[in-house]
Amino acid sequence: MSIGNSPEDERPFEDVSEEDRPSVSVGRALQQARIAAGLTVDDISTATRVRIAIVHAIEQDDFAPAAATCTRAGTSVRWPRP
């Protein structure tokens, strides 16, 4: 039995061909799920407390604005207090 990153667990990942990859991106899948649930971007923004512009960006597979927001939020939580 191995634990963690022992040599037994260091196997290369299988190469996934183009045919085996999902045809829908993450952002598109989230957008389709939102629409299927009958929700608006505003509904998602309110429920998740994520700004509307960031929800739109995520649905377009642009995760940079979301990453920057998460980094700022995480930093402010971890920031030393006097």
C-alpha positions in Angstrom: 0.0 0.0 0.0 1.3 3.4 -0.9 0.6 6.8 0.6 0.9 10.2 -1.1 3.5 10.7 -3.8 5.4 7.4 -3.5 7.1 6.1 -6.7 4.2 3.7 -7.2 1.8 6.6 -7.7 4.0 8.5 -10.2 2.5 7.1 -13.3 2.2 9.2 -16.4 -1.2 10.4 -17.4 -2.8 8.8 -20.4 -2.8 11.0 -23.5 -6.3 12.0 -24.3 -7.1 12.3 -28.0 -9.2 15.1 -29.4 -12.0 12.7 -30.0 -12.2 11.8 -26.3 -12.2 15.4 -25.1 -15.6 17.0 -24.2 -17.0 19.1 -27.0 -18.4 21.7 -24.6 -16.2 24.0 -22.6 -16.5 24.6 -18.9 -18.0 28.1 -19.4 -20.4 26.8 -22.0 -21.5 24.0 -19.8 -22.2 26.4 -16.9 -24.1 28.7 -19.2 -26.2 25.8 -20.5 -26.9 24.6 -16.9 -27.9 28.1 -15.9 -30.3 28.5 -18.8 -31.7 24.9 -18.3 -32.5 25.9 -14.7 -34.3 29.0 -15.9 -31.9 31.4 -14.1 -30.5 34.7 -15.2 -26.9 35.9 -14.9 -28.3 38.3 -12.2 -29.8 35.3 -10.3 -26.4 33.6 -10.3 -24.6 36.7 -9.3 -26.9 37.3 -6.4 -26.8 33.6 -5.2 -23.0 33.3 -5.5 -22.1 36.9 -4.6 -20.0 37.0 -7.8 -20.2 40.2 -9.9 -22.2 40.0 -13.1 -19.2 40.9 -15.2 -17.3 37.9 -13.7 -20.2 35.5 -14.3 -20.3 36.6 -18.0 -16.5 36.2 -18.2 -16.7 32.7 -16.8 -19.4 31.7 -19.2 -17.0 32.9 -22.0 -14.2 30.7 -20.6 -12.3 33.8 -19.4 -11.3 32.9 -15.9 -8.7 35.6 -15.3 -11.2 38.1 -13.7 -12.5 35.3 -11.4 -8.9 34.3 -10.4 -8.0 37.9 -9.6 -11.1 38.3 -7.4 -10.4 35.1 -5.6 -6.8 36.0 -5.0 -7.7 39.4 -3.6 -10.4 37.9 -1.4 -8.1 35.2 -0.1 -5.4 37.7 0.6 -7.6 40.0 2.5 -8.8 37.1 4.7 -5.2 35.9 5.4 -3.8 39.4 5.8 -2.3 39.9 9.3 -4.4 42.0 11.6 -2.8 44.5 14.0 
